[in-house]
């Protein structure tokens, strides 16, 4: 499977099996962006600089206050050195134990 097919299948999975559409993807992006940024010990300022965005806009995305374009999704993924699908993939809860 090439990268385009992989990204398409990631999006199709998110829409088909995610349940409630765009709002859920916006929330998933907010959670994943914050988690990945923290994992890399990056500030919002550093991420914004690497992605060519304003700090205010990055903060709005992390609060799920705005919807963003696929272009911005790609810039954020590049800045974090992850596949864009990682930013919108919903995490399943792991059983406690």
Secondary structure, DSSP 8 states (H G I E B T S, - for coil): --HHHHHHHHHHHHHHHSSSTHHHHHHHHHHHHHHHHHHTT--HHHHHHHHT--HHHHHHHHTT-S---HHHHHHHHHHHTS-THHHH---------
